[in-house]
Amino acid sequence: QGGIAPGGLNFDCKVRRESTDLKDMFISHIGAMDSMARGLRVAAKMIQDGVLAKYVKARYSSFDSGIGAKIASGEATLEDCEKYSEENGEPQRISGQQEHYENMVNYYI
């Protein structure tokens, strides 16, 4: 479907619940916009405080040099990746720490 170009929100009014009055639909739109506004404020505060930036930088630091930088820039070939894999073996499994990040977001909410 391609979404809404060039972006934006889509608030539909389909009858899905028992609240079918025009007033109910109007109130639901207000609530949705309030939730969106609160989410944007939370996101702005998190960006301003830099709470996730250092974790994202650390998480993807392997793309700053070596084979990671070659992959990120599009310069690495499949053969380069194969050679790297043969020489270095299986990569170390590192936790994505999703629960930690979710709780950081929840703290701001």
C-alpha angles and dihedrals in degrees: 000000000000098000126245110322127246087008137273140123131302117210110181128187105215118155103249102136140035092268098091103144118110089240090056092050090048092050091048090055091051090050092049092050091048090052091049092049092049090049091051091050091050091048092049091050091049091050091046091050092045092223096149102030097081092047093050090048091051093045093055098033091115087072092061096076145009121011091346092060090048091052093046092050093047093243097114118096125209087253091055090053092047092050092048091050093049092049097043104031125210115354119249112260110240123186116248088214091217094160091053092053093045090054091049089055091045090053089059093046 
